[in-house]
């Protein structure tokens, strides 16, 4: 930890219904004062969770609504395709979309529930619902991958596989299905990158499990209509099943780790440590503990502050660090414990 350079920290707290209006650090002559950034002493500093939390909730909700809407449209589209062609493959795709609708509806309910604020029974919020939904969806993806792989292998081993029929109508239906599903997946992946929501990421992967075989089916229909080759879709489906199983396993493992309160990734811990190392007024820090619940990060740490400072001065330092951590991790829940160290405190730094 860097040494504490400022022996005297003066915090001017004006009499007003809000919080500190100014902060001044006095350092020895010739040294630059480590002044807190202005954004941690203004109006936004005195507010609670950053507005990004509300923005993330809206993005997650939009992804959930889009998922349910697309699944409903695909069911109607493939009902028409089944009535026109009577193709068994279309019926199987229709059943898969019906399952999509059930899973997406469950994911939407999880997103809505997870966005609820903390209450008396759930003091840390409801975001663990995201991990439960993501774990369930990963199991659905793994099961789908297993079924796809099994049918692909059986068709590859069949000496006389059934030929494809009504390729023209089937191709039109599959093109429309691919366009709708592709647009949904792109939006879901954008939301997942912005918010870190595991439910949206898992739902995106689940629809990708429909998109990749659909592309293979389209190519197979074209190959059957053009060259009479009917085994191409089996090879594509088998490769897609392996890819889906790998990614579904990663989504499920991440959700399991979150439910078991595993610490945040190393890069997150390094960012927290770097911010604390550079924060003015700290003698050091220790006992950093983290965990995740859905897209929310929980941070708990002890910081060491000069024991001769007043309570107001110490509070201003730790409150500024808390809001800086929330800026760095928008949905974070931060708890900081202050340990006085040095002369007059009776404690020595652990750093």
Residue frames as qw, qx, qy, qz and C-alpha x, y, z in Angstrom:
[[0.000, 0.886, 0.463, 0.000, 0.00, 0.00, 0.00],
 [0.359, 0.586, -0.068, 0.724, 1.28, 3.56, -0.67],
 [0.335, -0.251, -0.539, 0.731, 2.22, 5.56, 2.45],
 [0.043, -0.866, -0.496, 0.042, -0.23, 8.14, 3.77],
 [0.477, 0.318, 0.047, 0.818, 1.17, 11.41, 2.45],
 [0.164, -0.633, -0.095, -0.751, -1.22, 13.93, 4.01],
 [0.292, -0.065, -0.763, 0.573, -0.79, 14.18, 7.80],
 [0.192, 0.351, 0.468, -0.788, -3.75, 16.51, 8.18],
 [0.000, 0.353, 0.765, 0.539, -7.06, 16.04, 6.38],
 [0.159, 0.286, 0.379, -0.866, -9.57, 18.85, 6.78],
 [0.015, 0.425, 0.804, 0.415, -13.12, 18.40, 5.61],
 [0.173, 0.068, 0.192, -0.964, -15.41, 21.42, 5.63],
 [0.064, -0.443, -0.882, -0.146, -19.00, 20.34, 6.20],
 [0.154, -0.187, -0.015, -0.970, -21.44, 23.21, 5.81],
 [0.287, 0.271, 0.731, -0.556, -24.77, 23.38, 7.59],
 [0.487, 0.204, -0.369, -0.765, -27.25, 22.32, 4.96],
 [0.839, -0.019, 0.336, -0.427, -29.85, 19.56, 4.62],
 [0.865, 0.419, -0.272, -0.047, -27.71, 17.75, 2.07],
 [0.902, -0.244, -0.017, 0.357, -24.17, 16.44, 2.46],
 [0.499, -0.505, 0.169, 0.684, -20.62, 17.83, 2.26],
 [0.444, 0.879, 0.137, -0.108, -20.25, 20.75, -0.13],
 [0.373, 0.813, -0.428, 0.131, -16.50, 20.96, -0.16],
 [0.925, -0.315, 0.049, 0.205, -13.46, 18.91, 0.73],
 [0.261, 0.877, -0.364, 0.176, -9.93, 20.24, 1.20],
 [0.933, -0.197, -0.101, 0.285, -6.79, 18.26, 1.92],
 [0.075, -0.945, 0.315, -0.040, -3.83, 20.07, 3.50],
 [0.943, 0.096, -0.085, 0.306, -0.40, 18.62, 2.65],
 [0.560, -0.558, 0.108, 0.603, 3.15, 19.60, 3.55],
 [0.224, 0.841, -0.170, -0.462, 4.62, 22.47, 1.46],
 [0.083, 0.544, -0.724, -0.415, 5.81, 21.43, -1.97],
 [0.200, 0.078, 0.974, 0.076, 3.58, 18.33, -2.20],
 [0.360, -0.135, -0.481, -0.788, 0.53, 17.98, -4.40],
 [0.488, -0.045, 0.596, -0.636, -2.69, 17.37, -2.44],
 [0.020, -0.121, -0.951, -0.285, -4.55, 14.17, -3.34],
 [0.400, 0.126, 0.193, -0.887, -7.90, 15.87, -3.88],
 [0.457, 0.311, 0.823, -0.132, -11.06, 13.82, -4.28],
 [0.117, 0.248, 0.623, 0.733, -12.64, 14.10, -7.75],
 [0.270, -0.006, 0.116, -0.956, -15.39, 16.71, -7.92],
 [0.596, -0.142, -0.560, -0.558, -17.98, 14.15, -8.99],
 [0.572, -0.262, -0.748, 0.211, -17.76, 12.56, -5.52],
 [0.168, -0.264, -0.468, 0.826, -18.62, 15.79, -3.69],
 [0.252, -0.027, -0.247, -0.935, -21.52, 17.08, -5.82],
 [0.684, -0.033, 0.131, -0.717, -25.20, 16.28, -6.11],
 [0.830, 0.158, -0.482, -0.231, -24.71, 12.85, -7.64],
 [0.329, 0.281, -0.781, 0.450, -22.38, 11.95, -4.78],
 [0.292, -0.108, 0.567, -0.762, -25.16, 12.59, -2.29],
 [0.781, 0.063, -0.163, -0.599, -27.65, 10.34, -4.05],
 [0.809, -0.221, 0.524, -0.147, -28.08, 6.62, -3.64],
 [0.699, 0.060, 0.627, 0.338, -27.51, 4.02, -6.33],
 [0.035, -0.337, 0.404, 0.850, -26.50, 5.50, -9.69],
 [0.632, 0.403, 0.073, -0.658, -29.11, 5.98, -12.40],
 [0.316, 0.377, -0.806, -0.329, -27.41, 3.22, -14.41],
 [0.215, 0.050, 0.935, -0.277, -29.25, 0.67, -12.26],
 [0.529, 0.508, 0.398, -0.551, -32.63, 1.85, -13.58],
 [0.447, 0.606, -0.446, -0.484, -31.27, 1.89, -17.14],
 [0.072, 0.264, -0.959, -0.073, -30.05, -1.70, -16.79],
 [0.378, 0.248, 0.795, -0.405, -33.42, -2.84, -15.44],
 [0.560, 0.599, 0.089, -0.565, -35.17, -1.31, -18.45],
 [0.339, 0.528, -0.699, -0.343, -32.76, -2.95, -20.89],
 [0.104, -0.091, 0.983, -0.123, -33.23, -6.35, -19.24],
 [0.474, 0.413, 0.592, -0.504, -37.00, -5.96, -19.33],
 [0.515, 0.613, -0.226, -0.555, -36.94, -4.98, -23.01],
 [0.199, 0.373, -0.884, -0.200, -34.93, -8.12, -23.81],
 [0.249, 0.116, 0.913, -0.300, -37.42, -10.29, -21.93],
 [0.528, 0.544, 0.323, -0.566, -40.44, -8.78, -23.68],
 [0.419, 0.590, -0.512, -0.463, -38.75, -9.12, -27.08],
 [0.016, -0.227, 0.973, 0.026, -38.00, -12.77, -26.36],
 [0.389, 0.329, 0.775, -0.374, -41.62, -13.62, -25.53],
 [0.493, 0.645, 0.042, -0.582, -42.90, -11.65, -28.55],
 [0.304, 0.518, -0.704, -0.379, -40.55, -13.34, -31.04],
 [0.150, -0.041, 0.984, -0.092, -41.38, -16.80, -29.67],
 [0.475, 0.473, 0.562, -0.485, -45.11, -16.10, -30.15],
 [0.479, 0.662, -0.240, -0.524, -44.59, -14.90, -33.74],
 [0.132, 0.405, -0.878, -0.219, -42.43, -17.94, -34.58],
 [0.345, 0.158, 0.890, -0.253, -45.11, -20.31, -33.27],
 [0.544, 0.618, 0.289, -0.488, -47.75, -18.67, -35.50],
 [0.336, 0.665, -0.515, -0.425, -45.38, -18.71, -38.47],
 [0.044, 0.285, -0.952, -0.101, -44.50, -22.38, -38.11],
 [0.494, 0.317, 0.709, -0.391, -48.12, -23.39, -37.54],
 [0.574, 0.676, -0.041, -0.459, -48.75, -21.94, -41.00],
 [0.231, 0.575, -0.748, -0.235, -45.70, -23.72, -42.38],
 [0.276, -0.067, 0.946, -0.154, -46.81, -27.05, -40.89],
 [0.584, 0.485, 0.485, -0.435, -50.31, -26.66, -42.33],
 [0.504, 0.717, -0.262, -0.404, -48.85, -25.93, -45.76],
 [0.344, 0.554, -0.752, -0.098, -46.15, -28.60, -45.89],
 [0.939, -0.244, -0.052, -0.236, -47.02, -31.28, -43.34],
 [0.577, 0.490, -0.570, 0.319, -43.26, -31.66, -42.81],
 [0.795, -0.462, -0.354, 0.168, -42.20, -33.52, -39.67],
 [0.550, 0.044, -0.197, 0.811, -39.13, -31.29, -39.32],
 [0.125, -0.484, -0.095, -0.861, -41.44, -28.27, -39.24],
 [0.704, -0.567, -0.329, -0.273, -43.51, -29.92, -36.51],
 [0.768, -0.246, -0.311, 0.503, -40.36, -30.55, -34.46],
 [0.292, 0.232, -0.070, 0.925, -39.31, -26.92, -34.89],
 [0.393, -0.579, -0.257, -0.667, -42.80, -25.83, -33.83],
 [0.786, -0.506, -0.350, 0.063, -42.58, -27.86, -30.62],
 [0.628, -0.043, -0.210, 0.748, -39.15, -26.36, -29.94],
 [0.021, 0.406, 0.054, 0.912, -40.57, -22.84, -30.29],
 [0.613, -0.611, -0.333, -0.375, -43.38, -23.70, -27.90],
 [0.778, -0.359, -0.289, 0.426, -40.69, -24.68, -25.39],
 [0.376, 0.237, -0.043, 0.895, -38.93, -21.39, -26.17],
 [0.285, -0.615, -0.213, -0.704, -42.08, -19.49, -25.25],
 [0.757, -0.578, -0.302, -0.023, -42.35, -21.24, -21.89],
 [0.717, -0.168, -0.165, 0.656, -38.68, -20.66, -21.07],
 [0.216, 0.371, 0.078, 0.900, -38.79, -17.02, -22.22],
 [0.456, -0.686, -0.269, -0.499, -41.91, -16.35, -20.16],
 [0.794, -0.500, -0.243, 0.245, -40.13, -17.79, -17.13],
 [0.578, 0.054, -0.050, 0.813, -37.06, -15.68, -17.86],
 [0.051, -0.579, -0.178, -0.794, -39.21, -12.54, -18.15],
 [0.645, -0.687, -0.262, -0.208, -40.80, -13.29, -14.78],
 [0.782, -0.296, -0.167, 0.523, -37.32, -13.76, -13.28],
 [0.359, 0.309, 0.049, 0.879, -36.15, -10.42, -14.72],
 [0.315, -0.677, -0.216, -0.629, -39.21, -8.61, -13.33],
 [0.774, -0.586, -0.238, 0.034, -38.79, -10.27, -9.93],
 [0.731, -0.099, -0.116, 0.666, -35.05, -9.58, -9.79],
 [0.197, 0.479, 0.088, 0.851, -35.63, -5.88, -10.54],
 [0.486, -0.772, -0.353, -0.207, -37.74, -5.46, -7.40],
 [0.044, 0.716, -0.439, 0.541, -36.08, -3.30, -4.74],
 [0.331, 0.059, -0.837, 0.432, -34.88, -4.72, -1.45],
 [0.570, -0.560, -0.212, -0.562, -37.51, -5.27, 1.22],
 [0.532, -0.601, 0.456, -0.385, -37.67, -6.47, 4.84],
 [0.942, -0.080, 0.318, -0.068, -37.46, -10.13, 3.84],
 [0.817, 0.321, 0.164, 0.450, -34.82, -9.63, 1.13],
 [0.285, -0.866, 0.016, 0.411, -32.47, -6.96, 2.47],
 [0.325, -0.440, 0.549, 0.632, -29.97, -7.46, -0.39],
 [0.452, 0.406, -0.335, -0.720, -32.55, -7.49, -3.18],
 [0.851, 0.171, 0.413, -0.275, -33.90, -10.26, -5.40],
 [0.401, 0.696, -0.489, -0.341, -31.18, -10.56, -8.05],
 [0.311, -0.283, 0.907, 0.015, -30.42, -14.20, -7.20],
 [0.715, 0.425, 0.452, -0.323, -33.57, -15.02, -9.18],
 [0.487, 0.739, -0.365, -0.290, -31.48, -14.28, -12.28],
 [0.016, -0.484, 0.875, 0.013, -29.00, -17.03, -11.36],
 [0.549, 0.109, 0.780, -0.281, -31.77, -19.57, -10.72],
 [0.680, 0.628, 0.170, -0.339, -33.37, -18.80, -14.09],
 [0.329, 0.728, -0.568, -0.199, -29.99, -18.90, -15.85],
 [0.271, -0.305, 0.909, -0.082, -29.20, -22.29, -14.29],
 [0.652, 0.339, 0.614, -0.288, -32.54, -23.68, -15.46],
 [0.590, 0.744, -0.081, -0.302, -32.06, -22.28, -18.96],
 [0.082, 0.633, -0.758, -0.136, -28.56, -23.73, -19.19],
 [0.467, -0.036, 0.873, -0.136, -30.03, -27.15, -18.39],
 [0.665, 0.590, 0.337, -0.309, -32.59, -26.65, -21.18],
 [0.376, 0.784, -0.426, -0.250, -29.78, -25.73, -23.60],
 [0.164, -0.431, 0.887, 0.018, -27.76, -28.80, -22.58],
 [0.596, 0.226, 0.738, -0.221, -30.80, -31.04, -23.01],
 [0.605, 0.726, 0.062, -0.321, -31.54, -29.50, -26.42],
 [0.177, 0.707, -0.657, -0.192, -27.92, -30.04, -27.48],
 [0.374, -0.194, 0.904, -0.074, -28.14, -33.68, -26.42],
 [0.654, 0.460, 0.539, -0.264, -31.36, -34.27, -28.38],
 [0.477, 0.799, -0.212, -0.299, -29.98, -32.52, -31.48],
 [0.009, -0.588, 0.800, 0.116, -26.78, -34.56, -31.32],
 [0.524, 0.012, 0.837, -0.155, -28.66, -37.84, -30.86],
 [0.668, 0.608, 0.347, -0.251, -30.94, -37.27, -33.86],
 [0.321, 0.812, -0.415, -0.254, -28.00, -36.09, -35.97],
 [0.195, -0.425, 0.882, 0.056, -26.00, -39.25, -35.21],
 [0.608, 0.240, 0.731, -0.195, -29.01, -41.50, -35.90],
 [0.608, 0.738, 0.102, -0.273, -29.60, -39.85, -39.26],
 [0.164, 0.744, -0.619, -0.192, -25.92, -40.11, -40.18],
 [0.286, -0.252, 0.924, -0.029, -25.93, -43.82, -39.32],
 [0.691, 0.398, 0.476, -0.370, -29.19, -44.50, -41.19],
 [0.437, -0.042, 0.713, 0.546, -28.53, -46.23, -44.50],
 [0.073, 0.468, 0.636, 0.609, -31.69, -44.85, -46.08],
 [0.029, -0.351, -0.433, 0.830, -32.71, -41.59, -44.38],
 [0.299, 0.730, 0.608, -0.088, -36.07, -40.08, -45.24],
 [0.372, 0.313, 0.290, 0.824, -35.92, -37.48, -48.00],
 [0.008, 0.397, 0.296, -0.869, -36.90, -33.85, -47.51],
 [0.193, 0.584, 0.716, 0.331, -40.13, -32.51, -49.03],
 [0.004, -0.928, -0.348, -0.133, -41.70, -29.15, -49.85],
 [0.628, -0.150, -0.090, 0.759, -38.29, -27.48, -49.76],
 [0.149, 0.485, 0.220, 0.833, -39.51, -24.18, -51.26],
 [0.467, -0.739, -0.248, -0.418, -42.15, -23.44, -48.62],
 [0.801, -0.472, -0.203, 0.308, -39.85, -24.71, -45.89],
 [0.560, 0.120, -0.015, 0.819, -37.07, -22.38, -47.04],
 [0.092, -0.641, -0.180, -0.741, -39.36, -19.33, -46.91],
 [0.672, -0.687, -0.218, -0.169, -40.48, -20.18, -43.38],
 [0.811, -0.293, -0.120, 0.493, -36.92, -20.82, -42.22],
 [0.388, 0.377, 0.037, 0.840, -35.61, -17.55, -43.72],
 [0.321, -0.714, -0.138, -0.607, -38.27, -15.55, -41.86],
 [0.818, -0.543, -0.183, 0.049, -37.53, -17.52, -38.70],
 [0.737, -0.013, -0.093, 0.669, -33.79, -16.90, -39.00],
 [0.157, 0.551, 0.054, 0.818, -34.27, -13.15, -39.53],
 [0.528, -0.714, -0.127, -0.443, -36.52, -12.79, -36.49],
 [0.874, -0.425, -0.118, 0.205, -34.38, -14.99, -34.25],
 [0.655, 0.210, -0.062, 0.723, -31.15, -13.36, -35.41],
 [0.040, -0.669, -0.018, -0.742, -32.47, -9.88, -34.61],
 [0.711, -0.654, -0.099, -0.239, -33.55, -11.07, -31.17],
 [0.882, -0.192, -0.111, 0.416, -30.18, -12.69, -30.43],
 [0.439, 0.426, -0.056, 0.789, -28.30, -9.55, -31.44],
 [0.302, -0.710, -0.007, -0.637, -30.42, -7.41, -29.12],
 [0.848, -0.517, -0.105, -0.052, -30.13, -9.88, -26.24],
 [0.809, 0.011, -0.120, 0.575, -26.34, -10.08, -26.58],
 [0.171, 0.581, -0.051, 0.794, -26.15, -6.27, -26.61],
 [0.561, -0.684, -0.030, -0.464, -28.23, -6.11, -23.42],
 [0.922, -0.316, -0.132, 0.178, -26.20, -8.88, -21.77],
 [0.629, 0.255, -0.143, 0.720, -22.95, -7.03, -22.50],
 [0.064, -0.629, 0.045, -0.773, -24.34, -3.78, -21.10],
 [0.624, -0.567, 0.092, -0.530, -25.96, -5.19, -17.96],
 [0.088, 0.381, -0.891, 0.231, -24.16, -8.48, -17.30],
 [0.734, -0.078, 0.303, -0.603, -27.55, -10.16, -16.80],
 [0.185, -0.225, 0.950, 0.116, -27.14, -13.95, -16.83],
 [0.544, 0.429, 0.655, -0.303, -30.83, -14.56, -17.61],
 [0.494, 0.776, -0.072, -0.385, -30.60, -12.53, -20.82],
 [0.070, 0.600, -0.762, -0.234, -27.28, -14.20, -21.72],
 [0.358, -0.007, 0.931, -0.066, -28.75, -17.67, -21.16],
 [0.567, 0.591, 0.459, -0.344, -31.93, -16.81, -23.11],
 [0.346, 0.765, -0.372, -0.396, -29.78, -15.49, -25.95],
 [0.073, -0.380, 0.910, 0.147, -27.86, -18.75, -26.03],
 [0.496, 0.261, 0.793, -0.239, -31.12, -20.69, -25.98],
 [0.572, 0.723, 0.167, -0.349, -32.38, -18.83, -29.06],
 [0.158, 0.682, -0.647, -0.301, -29.00, -19.28, -30.65],
 [0.379, -0.094, 0.920, -0.015, -29.63, -22.99, -30.22],
 [0.585, 0.588, 0.522, -0.200, -32.58, -22.45, -32.59],
 [0.304, 0.857, -0.188, -0.372, -30.73, -20.10, -34.93],
 [0.106, -0.549, 0.779, 0.285, -27.74, -22.29, -35.74],
 [0.420, 0.143, 0.893, 0.077, -29.74, -25.46, -36.58],
 [0.466, 0.738, 0.363, -0.327, -32.19, -23.28, -38.53],
 [0.195, 0.775, -0.445, -0.405, -29.34, -22.05, -40.71],
 [0.213, -0.266, 0.922, 0.184, -28.22, -25.64, -41.16],
 [0.485, 0.428, 0.742, -0.179, -31.79, -26.65, -42.01],
 [0.409, 0.811, 0.020, -0.419, -32.03, -23.87, -44.59],
 [0.085, 0.625, -0.698, -0.339, -28.78, -24.99, -46.20],
 [0.342, -0.016, 0.939, 0.015, -29.94, -28.61, -46.08],
 [0.528, 0.613, 0.497, -0.314, -33.23, -27.69, -47.77],
 [0.337, 0.805, -0.286, -0.395, -31.32, -25.83, -50.46],
 [0.085, -0.450, 0.864, 0.211, -28.87, -28.73, -50.93],
 [0.463, 0.220, 0.849, -0.125, -31.77, -31.19, -51.14],
 [0.516, 0.732, 0.292, -0.336, -33.65, -29.07, -53.67],
 [0.283, 0.821, -0.387, -0.309, -30.56, -28.27, -55.75],
 [0.256, 0.523, -0.809, -0.083, -28.35, -31.37, -55.56],
 [0.862, -0.157, -0.389, -0.285, -30.48, -34.01, -53.84],
 [0.445, 0.213, -0.697, 0.521, -28.08, -34.18, -50.85],
 [0.575, -0.637, -0.298, -0.419, -29.96, -34.82, -47.59],
 [0.797, -0.331, -0.361, 0.354, -27.22, -35.46, -45.02],
 [0.322, 0.476, -0.175, 0.800, -25.77, -31.95, -44.79],
 [0.436, -0.672, 0.001, -0.598, -28.17, -30.85, -42.04],
 [0.900, -0.385, -0.195, 0.060, -27.07, -33.77, -39.82],
 [0.691, 0.128, -0.196, 0.684, -23.42, -32.71, -39.93],
 [0.007, 0.547, -0.057, 0.835, -24.31, -29.07, -39.22],
 [0.670, -0.595, -0.146, -0.418, -26.63, -30.08, -36.38],
 [0.886, -0.240, -0.258, 0.303, -23.97, -32.26, -34.74],
 [0.475, 0.251, -0.177, 0.825, -21.40, -29.43, -34.80],
 [0.260, -0.586, -0.043, -0.766, -23.99, -27.00, -33.42],
 [0.805, -0.502, -0.279, -0.147, -24.83, -29.41, -30.59],
 [0.756, -0.090, -0.275, 0.587, -21.20, -29.54, -29.45],
 [0.192, 0.373, -0.071, 0.905, -20.92, -25.74, -29.54],
 [0.495, -0.586, -0.175, -0.617, -24.19, -25.30, -27.62],
 [0.845, -0.396, -0.341, 0.116, -23.21, -27.82, -24.95],
 [0.593, 0.070, -0.246, 0.764, -19.93, -25.99, -24.33],
 [0.024, -0.374, 0.034, -0.927, -21.53, -22.56, -24.01],
 [0.654, -0.527, -0.306, -0.448, -24.54, -23.82, -22.08],
 [0.799, -0.271, -0.401, 0.357, -22.17, -25.42, -19.60],
 [0.369, 0.163, -0.208, 0.891, -20.33, -22.12, -19.13],
 [0.338, -0.485, -0.127, -0.797, -23.59, -20.23, -18.47],
 [0.797, -0.452, -0.356, -0.185, -24.72, -22.87, -15.98],
 [0.722, -0.105, -0.376, 0.572, -21.36, -22.94, -14.21],
 [0.129, 0.322, -0.128, 0.929, -21.39, -19.16, -13.82],
 [0.557, -0.501, -0.185, -0.636, -24.88, -19.25, -12.34],
 [0.851, -0.316, -0.404, 0.109, -23.88, -22.09, -9.98],
 [0.533, 0.082, -0.330, 0.775, -20.83, -20.17, -8.76],
 [0.154, -0.421, 0.029, -0.893, -23.00, -17.11, -8.09],
 [0.738, -0.463, -0.279, -0.403, -25.53, -19.15, -6.12],
 [0.851, -0.256, -0.317, 0.330, -22.65, -20.59, -4.07],
 [0.255, -0.961, 0.033, 0.098, -21.34, -17.05, -3.31],
 [0.803, 0.065, 0.121, 0.580, -18.09, -17.46, -5.20],
 [0.256, -0.645, 0.041, 0.719, -15.82, -14.42, -5.20],
 [0.488, 0.826, 0.020, -0.281, -15.87, -12.03, -8.16],
 [0.857, 0.402, -0.014, 0.323, -13.36, -12.64, -11.00],
 [0.671, -0.301, -0.034, 0.677, -9.71, -11.68, -10.45],
 [0.292, 0.372, 0.236, 0.849, -9.91, -8.71, -12.81],
 [0.340, -0.785, -0.313, -0.413, -12.73, -7.24, -10.71],
 [0.715, -0.612, -0.159, 0.298, -10.72, -7.70, -7.52],
 [0.590, -0.006, 0.100, 0.801, -7.71, -6.00, -9.12],
 [0.045, 0.608, 0.288, 0.739, -9.82, -3.01, -10.18],
 [0.539, -0.788, -0.257, -0.151, -11.20, -2.64, -6.65],
 [0.756, -0.415, -0.055, 0.504, -7.72, -2.91, -5.16],
 [0.458, 0.256, 0.178, 0.833, -6.26, -0.36, -7.57],
 [0.164, -0.743, -0.279, -0.586, -9.03, 2.13, -6.80],
 [0.664, -0.727, -0.170, 0.040, -8.55, 1.69, -3.04],
 [0.740, -0.138, 0.003, 0.658, -4.74, 1.99, -3.34],
 [0.302, 0.326, 0.190, 0.876, -5.06, 5.35, -5.06],
 [0.267, -0.799, -0.451, -0.294, -7.85, 6.78, -2.91],
 [0.170, 0.532, -0.344, 0.755, -6.75, 9.86, -0.93],
 [0.490, -0.526, 0.274, -0.638, -6.86, 9.67, 2.84],
 [0.970, -0.165, -0.108, -0.144, -6.52, 5.88, 3.17],
 [0.301, -0.688, 0.661, -0.019, -3.65, 4.34, 5.14],
 [0.042, 0.202, -0.958, -0.200, -4.50, 0.96, 3.66],
 [0.767, -0.017, -0.046, -0.640, -7.27, -1.61, 3.28],
 [0.004, 0.213, -0.975, 0.057, -7.87, -5.31, 4.01],
 [0.331, 0.252, 0.850, -0.323, -10.52, -8.05, 4.29],
 [0.413, 0.289, -0.329, -0.799, -11.91, -7.49, 0.79],
 [0.373, 0.181, 0.906, -0.083, -14.84, -9.83, 0.19],
 [0.396, 0.267, -0.309, -0.822, -16.98, -10.03, -2.94],
 [0.378, 0.229, 0.897, 0.004, -19.78, -12.12, -4.36],
 [0.235, 0.041, -0.431, -0.871, -22.31, -11.81, -7.16],
 [0.364, 0.382, 0.783, -0.328, -26.06, -12.30, -7.33],
 [0.517, 0.751, 0.410, 0.015, -27.40, -12.13, -10.85],
 [0.509, 0.647, 0.049, 0.566, -25.96, -9.00, -12.44],
 [0.297, -0.907, 0.100, -0.282, -25.27, -7.34, -9.08],
 [0.629, 0.270, -0.525, 0.506, -21.84, -7.26, -7.44],
 [0.594, -0.790, -0.120, -0.095, -21.54, -7.15, -3.65],
 [0.525, 0.471, -0.403, 0.583, -18.37, -5.58, -2.21],
 [0.623, -0.776, -0.080, -0.052, -17.36, -5.58, 1.45],
 [0.674, 0.339, -0.305, 0.581, -14.02, -4.25, 2.69],
 [0.513, -0.761, -0.185, 0.351, -12.22, -2.64, 5.62],
 [0.446, 0.708, -0.068, 0.543, -10.32, 0.61, 5.08],
 [0.623, -0.420, -0.297, 0.590, -7.71, 2.12, 7.39],
 [0.109, 0.843, 0.136, 0.508, -7.89, 5.84, 8.15],
 [0.277, 0.336, -0.467, 0.769, -5.79, 8.10, 10.41],
 [0.395, -0.502, -0.742, 0.204, -7.24, 7.73, 13.92],
 [0.197, -0.361, -0.280, 0.867, -6.88, 11.42, 14.76],
 [0.127, -0.199, -0.459, -0.857, -9.36, 12.48, 12.08],
 [0.454, 0.064, 0.411, -0.788, -12.89, 13.42, 13.08],
 [0.513, 0.286, 0.802, -0.113, -15.89, 11.22, 12.33],
 [0.489, 0.781, 0.158, -0.354, -17.05, 13.64, 9.63],
 [0.130, 0.728, -0.585, -0.332, -13.64, 13.58, 7.98],
 [0.285, -0.175, 0.938, 0.088, -13.43, 9.77, 8.01],
 [0.539, 0.485, 0.639, -0.256, -16.99, 9.48, 6.73],
 [0.411, 0.796, -0.121, -0.426, -16.29, 11.80, 3.81],
 [0.007, 0.539, -0.794, -0.281, -13.32, 9.66, 2.73],
 [0.304, 0.047, 0.952, -0.008, -15.13, 6.31, 2.89],
 [0.499, 0.620, 0.469, -0.383, -18.34, 7.69, 1.39],
 [0.325, 0.742, -0.359, -0.463, -16.37, 9.02, -1.56],
 [0.058, -0.330, 0.921, 0.199, -14.72, 5.63, -2.09],
 [0.441, 0.299, 0.811, -0.243, -18.10, 3.91, -1.89],
 [0.516, 0.730, 0.200, -0.400, -19.55, 6.08, -4.64],
 [0.170, 0.663, -0.623, -0.378, -16.41, 5.71, -6.73],
 [0.246, -0.093, 0.963, 0.054, -16.81, 1.92, -6.55],
 [0.490, 0.535, 0.619, -0.303, -20.45, 2.29, -7.60],
 [0.377, 0.773, -0.210, -0.464, -19.32, 4.36, -10.56],
 [0.037, 0.479, -0.838, -0.257, -16.82, 1.67, -11.54],
 [0.073, -0.158, -0.981, -0.085, -19.40, -1.12, -11.03],
 [0.297, -0.264, -0.172, -0.901, -22.84, 0.45, -11.66],
 [0.734, -0.374, -0.365, -0.433, -25.00, -2.22, -9.99],
 [0.506, 0.125, -0.712, 0.471, -22.67, -2.82, -7.05],
 [0.600, -0.745, -0.188, -0.223, -23.79, -2.96, -3.44],
 [0.489, 0.447, -0.468, 0.585, -20.86, -1.57, -1.38],
 [0.660, -0.736, -0.135, -0.063, -20.28, -1.90, 2.36],
 [0.497, 0.516, -0.410, 0.565, -17.14, -0.29, 3.83],
 [0.687, -0.671, -0.241, 0.139, -15.99, -0.62, 7.45],
 [0.217, 0.838, -0.283, 0.413, -13.62, 2.04, 8.77],
 [0.833, -0.346, -0.247, 0.354, -10.66, 1.06, 10.99],
 [0.053, -0.970, 0.204, -0.122, -8.80, 3.92, 12.74],
 [0.896, -0.003, -0.120, 0.428, -5.04, 3.36, 12.81],
 [0.397, 0.544, -0.188, 0.715, -1.96, 5.25, 13.97],
 [0.177, 0.085, -0.541, 0.818, -1.41, 7.49, 17.01],
 [0.377, -0.030, 0.310, -0.872, -4.34, 7.70, 19.39],
 [0.747, 0.041, -0.352, -0.563, -6.22, 4.76, 17.85],
 [0.632, -0.363, 0.645, -0.231, -4.55, 1.86, 19.59],
 [0.886, 0.291, 0.361, 0.001, -4.36, -0.02, 16.27],
 [0.241, -0.505, 0.582, 0.590, -1.66, -0.61, 13.73],
 [0.610, 0.476, -0.285, -0.566, -2.18, -0.89, 9.99],
 [0.823, -0.021, 0.567, -0.021, -2.67, -4.42, 8.63],
 [0.689, 0.721, -0.013, -0.072, -1.61, -3.36, 5.14]]
